Amino acid sequence: MRYFDTGVLLKLYLPEPRAAEAVAYVNASGNRPPITPLHELEMRSAFRQKAGRGEITLMECEALIVQMEADLSDGVYERAAVVWPDIFAAVESLSSEHGVSTLCRSLDMLHVALAQQLGATEFCTFDHRQSLMALAAGLMVLK
């Protein structure tokens, strides 16, 4: 199973650099992308930040959120059941073992731990430090 970090999923909605690669990675995965409450929160926040920076209009922001909600309702994504205390314990373990060498942020480590808990074998990210952490955690990284 292939896990996608939020930065990759955002590119499915926004014409950003590497958006075509993100679409190709998702289409080639053979499964619906797993999505967690963390993804949903980060995506809505990212849309709003883009509006706040003037990169998109408020109307575009709201339309993107509506589109994402429709995709969630239509089953485009696989809603993942997450055991959050286990995730936070896994993040602490990742941080303890690999935090110094990867300099990965805790929020990015959350995605690596989520991928592990969901049984992913592949991790798709465009973030360098997160990819180092995913590799250290034993995941195959697509970047």
C-alpha positions in Angstrom: 0.0 0.0 0.0 1.2 3.5 -0.8 0.9 6.3 1.7 0.8 10.0 0.5 1.8 12.9 2.7 -0.4 16.0 2.7 2.0 17.9 0.4 1.4 15.3 -2.3 -2.4 15.2 -1.9 -2.6 19.0 -2.1 -1.0 18.9 -5.5 -4.1 16.9 -6.7 -6.1 20.2 -6.2 -3.6 22.9 -6.9 -1.5 23.7 -10.0 1.8 23.6 -8.1 5.3 22.4 -9.2 5.3 18.6 -9.3 1.5 18.3 -9.5 1.7 16.0 -12.5 4.1 13.7 -10.6 1.7 13.6 -7.6 -1.2 12.7 -9.9 0.9 10.0 -11.5 1.9 8.5 -8.2 -1.7 8.4 -7.0 -3.0 6.9 -10.2 -0.3 4.3 -10.3 -0.8 3.3 -6.7 -3.6 0.7 -7.4 -5.5 1.8 -4.3 -7.5 4.7 -3.1 -5.2 7.1 -1.2 -5.6 6.6 2.6 -6.6 9.8 4.3 -6.6 10.6 8.0 -8.0 13.5 10.1 -4.5 14.9 10.0 -4.5 15.1 6.2 -7.9 16.7 6.2 -6.9 19.3 8.7 -3.6 20.1 7.0 -5.3 20.3 3.5 -8.0 22.7 4.7 -5.4 24.8 6.5 -3.2 24.9 3.5 -6.0 26.1 1.3 -6.8 28.9 3.8 -3.1 29.9 4.0 -2.9 30.2 0.3 -5.9 32.5 0.4 -4.4 34.5 3.2 -1.2 34.9 1.2 -3.2 36.0 -1.9 -2.2 33.0 -4.0 -5.8 32.0 -4.4 -9.0 33.9 -3.8 -11.4 33.2 -0.9 -13.9 31.9 -3.4 -11.3 29.5 -4.8 -10.3 28.4 -1.3 -13.9 27.6 -0.5 -14.4 25.8 -3.8 -11.3 23.7 -3.1 -12.6 22.7 0.4 -16.0 21.8 -1.1 -14.3 19.7 -3.8 -12.2 17.9 -1.2 -15.3 17.3 0.9 -17.1 15.9 -2.2 -14.1 13.6 -2.9 -14.3 12.4 0.7 -18.0 11.7 0.4 -17.6 10.1 -3.0 -15.0 7.6 -1.7 -12.1 9.0 -3.7 -10.1 8.4 -0.5 -9.9 5.5 1.9 -10.7 6.9 5.3 -8.2 5.3 7.7 -9.0 4.3 11.2 -6.2 5.6 13.4 -5.2 4.8 17.0 -3.7 8.2 18.0 -2.0 7.1 21.3 -0.2 4.5 19.3 0.8 7.0 16.6 2.2 9.4 19.2 4.2 6.6 20.8 5.5 5.6 17.4 6.5 9.2 16.7 8.4 9.4 20.0 10.2 6.3 19.0 11.1 7.6 15.5 12.2 10.8 17.0 14.4 9.1 19.6 16.0 6.8 17.0 16.3 9.1 14.0 15.5 12.7 14.9 19.1 13.8 15.3 20.2 12.3 12.0 17.2 13.3 9.9 16.1 16.7 11.5 12.6 15.7 10.6 9.8 17.8 12.2 7.3 16.1 14.5 4.4 16.8 12.2 6.2 15.0 9.3 7.1 12.1 11.6 3.3 11.8 12.3 2.8 10.9 8.7 5.6 8.3 8.8 4.1 6.7 11.9 0.6 6.8 10.2 2.0 5.1 7.2 3.5 2.4 9.4 0.3 1.9 11.4 -1.7 1.6 8.2 0.6 -1.1 6.8 2.1 1.0 4.0 5.2 -0.3 2.3 5.6 2.8 0.1 5.8 6.4 1.2 5.3 9.3 -1.2 6.6 12.7 -0.3 8.4 15.6 -1.9 9.9 16.6 1.5 13.6 15.8 1.9 13.7 15.4 5.7 10.5 13.4 5.8 11.8 11.1 3.1 15.0 10.5 5.2 12.7 9.6 8.2 10.5 7.3 6.1 13.6 5.5 4.8 15.0 5.2 8.3 11.6 3.7 9.3 12.0 1.0 6.6 9.6 2.4 4.1 10.3 2.6 0.3 10.2 6.3 -0.6 8.8 7.7 -3.8 10.0 11.3 -4.1 
